[in-house]
Structure formats: structure tokens, C-alpha cells
Amino acid sequence: MEQAVYKKRAEANRATALSLLRAEGLSTLCVIITNMTTYAAHLTQYKDFKRGAELEENPQQLRVESMFLAVFHLIDACAARKNVHIDKHQKVRHELEANLAIFGERTADVWSAFQDIETRLRPKFVYGRNWRQEDFASVFEKARRIETICEEVLE
């Protein structure tokens, strides 16, 4: 008899949790991550990497990599505010599309700017030497777009 009562309560709690997740636009996959980086840690990482990106003494390749890592941690900080952990930079689009509550209507703006840095611009600097000054400027322009959206979300 008691087991049936606990099972009924568990089912009711699960239904409530699922409806809350859906109302927030979050995915329903539940994974417990015990070592998830906190919002504050992501924000600290963002600030540290951004400082490296802004140092004009650093080679441009290092500045691009630092800016890439900075905006990744900023996006992950926004996700952490909704108890979402992105885990790897390759999963940014997937996690943002699965959890629209993070950026709402601006979701595609964030992941597309990030993906452009990640897949088109960053490789030119990190793995090759075929970049131009316009590419360098484009990384910082796209990063600024991401930062603006993140700042709005974190207010």
C-alpha cells in the first residue's frame, strides 16, 4: 500500500517538473552533473579570457583564441542561470536550441555568431596563416554581438 502512494507522488512530482521545464522552454532530459561549473566561475573565466583577448601585446592568434573562449564561457554563464550546462563548445547550438529559455528570440543570433567564430574564423588563426585583418576584426565584432545579447539576459 505505501509503495503505491510513493509511486503516485513520484509520478505527480515528475509531471509537475516536466510542465515547469516546458513552461520555461527547457529540455526535459535530466542529467545530474555533480561537477558543473557555476555561473560565477563561468563569468570569471569570461573576464579572464577577455582580458587576454584585449591585450594588444599578445599575438593576434592568441587574442582570437582568447576571445573565442571568453564568449563560450559567457554563453555558458547565461545557460548556468537556467541550470543548463553546455559542456563543450561544439554543443553550443544544440544546447541553446534545446533550451530556448536561455536567449529566447535571440537564440539563433547567439549560436550563429558563435558558430561563425568557431568554424570559419578561429581555424584560420589557430591552424593556419591564411587570415586577413578583416577576419580579426570580424571575430571581435561577432563577439561583441554575443556579449550584448548576454548582457541583456544577465541583467
C-alpha positions as CSV (number, residue, x, y, z in Angstrom):
1,M,0.0,0.0,0.0
2,E,2.7,2.5,1.0
3,Q,4.7,1.8,-2.2
4,A,1.7,2.7,-4.3
5,V,1.3,6.0,-2.5
6,Y,5.0,6.8,-3.1
7,K,4.8,5.8,-6.7
8,K,1.7,8.1,-7.2
9,R,3.5,11.0,-5.5
10,A,6.6,10.4,-7.7
11,E,4.5,10.5,-10.8
12,A,2.8,13.7,-9.8
13,N,6.1,15.3,-8.9
14,R,7.5,14.2,-12.3
15,A,4.5,15.6,-14.2
16,T,4.9,18.9,-12.3
17,A,8.6,19.1,-13.0
18,L,8.0,18.4,-16.7
19,S,5.4,21.1,-17.0
20,L,7.7,23.6,-15.3
21,L,10.5,22.7,-17.7
22,R,8.3,23.1,-20.7
23,A,6.9,26.4,-19.5
24,E,10.5,27.7,-19.2
25,G,11.4,26.4,-22.7
26,L,13.9,23.9,-21.2
27,S,14.7,20.4,-22.4
28,T,13.3,17.5,-20.4
29,L,16.4,15.4,-20.4
30,C,17.6,15.2,-16.8
31,V,21.3,14.6,-16.2
32,I,22.8,15.3,-12.8
33,I,26.2,16.9,-13.2
34,T,28.0,17.0,-9.9
35,N,30.9,19.0,-11.2
36,M,29.0,21.6,-13.2
37,T,30.8,24.9,-13.4
38,T,28.8,27.6,-11.7
39,Y,27.6,30.8,-13.1
40,A,30.2,32.8,-11.1
41,A,33.0,30.5,-12.3
42,H,32.0,31.0,-16.0
43,L,31.8,34.7,-15.5
44,T,35.3,34.7,-14.0
45,Q,36.6,32.7,-16.9
46,Y,34.9,35.0,-19.4
47,K,36.6,38.1,-17.8
48,D,40.0,36.4,-17.7
49,F,39.9,35.3,-21.3
50,K,38.5,38.6,-22.4
51,R,41.4,40.4,-20.7
52,G,43.8,38.2,-22.7
53,A,41.9,39.0,-25.9
54,E,42.2,42.7,-25.3
55,L,46.0,42.7,-24.7
56,E,47.4,44.2,-27.8
57,E,50.9,42.8,-26.9
58,N,49.5,39.3,-27.5
59,P,49.8,37.8,-31.0
60,Q,46.5,38.1,-32.9
61,Q,46.2,34.3,-33.0
62,L,46.2,34.2,-29.2
63,R,43.8,37.1,-29.0
64,V,41.3,35.3,-31.3
65,E,41.5,32.1,-29.2
66,S,41.1,34.1,-26.0
67,M,38.0,35.8,-27.4
68,F,36.6,32.5,-28.6
69,L,37.0,31.1,-25.1
70,A,35.7,34.2,-23.5
71,V,32.4,34.2,-25.4
72,F,32.0,30.5,-24.9
73,H,32.2,31.0,-21.1
74,L,29.8,34.0,-21.3
75,I,27.3,31.9,-23.2
76,D,27.7,29.1,-20.6
77,A,27.2,31.6,-17.8
78,C,23.9,32.6,-19.3
79,A,23.0,28.9,-19.6
80,A,24.0,28.3,-16.0
81,R,21.5,30.9,-14.9
82,K,18.9,28.5,-16.2
83,N,20.6,25.4,-14.7
84,V,21.9,24.3,-18.1
85,H,25.4,23.2,-18.7
86,I,26.8,23.3,-22.3
87,D,29.9,21.2,-21.5
88,K,31.8,21.7,-24.8
89,H,31.9,24.5,-27.4
90,Q,30.8,22.0,-30.1
91,K,27.4,21.7,-28.2
92,V,26.5,25.4,-28.1
93,R,23.9,25.3,-30.9
94,H,22.4,22.0,-29.7
95,E,22.0,23.1,-26.1
96,L,20.7,26.6,-27.0
97,E,18.1,25.2,-29.4
98,A,17.1,22.6,-26.8
99,N,16.8,25.3,-24.1
100,L,15.2,28.4,-25.7
101,A,14.5,30.0,-22.4
102,I,18.2,31.0,-22.2
103,F,18.1,33.5,-25.0
104,G,14.5,33.4,-26.3
105,E,14.1,35.0,-29.7
106,R,17.8,35.8,-29.8
107,T,18.9,32.1,-29.7
108,A,19.8,31.9,-33.4
109,D,21.7,35.2,-33.2
110,V,23.9,33.8,-30.4
111,W,24.7,30.4,-31.8
112,S,25.2,31.6,-35.4
113,A,27.7,34.3,-34.4
114,F,29.5,31.8,-32.1
115,Q,29.5,29.1,-34.8
116,D,30.9,31.6,-37.3
117,I,33.8,32.4,-34.9
118,E,34.2,28.7,-34.1
119,T,34.1,27.1,-37.5
120,R,35.1,29.8,-40.0
121,L,37.2,32.4,-38.4
122,R,39.1,30.8,-35.5
123,P,40.6,27.9,-37.6
124,K,42.3,30.5,-39.8
125,F,44.2,31.8,-36.8
126,V,44.8,28.7,-34.8
127,Y,45.5,26.2,-37.6
128,G,46.7,28.2,-40.5
129,R,48.2,31.5,-41.6
130,N,45.6,32.5,-44.3
131,W,43.7,35.1,-42.2
132,R,43.3,38.7,-43.1
133,Q,42.9,41.8,-40.9
134,E,39.2,41.8,-41.7
135,D,38.9,38.3,-40.2
136,F,40.5,39.6,-37.0
137,A,38.0,42.5,-36.8
138,S,35.1,40.1,-37.6
139,V,35.9,37.9,-34.6
140,F,35.6,40.9,-32.3
141,E,32.5,42.3,-34.0
142,K,30.7,38.9,-33.7
143,A,31.9,38.5,-30.1
144,R,30.5,42.0,-29.3
145,R,27.1,40.9,-30.7
146,I,27.1,37.9,-28.4
147,E,28.2,40.0,-25.4
148,T,25.4,42.5,-26.0
149,I,22.8,39.7,-26.0
150,C,24.3,38.1,-23.0
151,E,24.4,41.3,-21.0
152,E,20.7,41.8,-21.7
153,V,20.0,38.2,-20.5
154,L,22.1,38.6,-17.4
155,E,20.6,41.9,-16.3
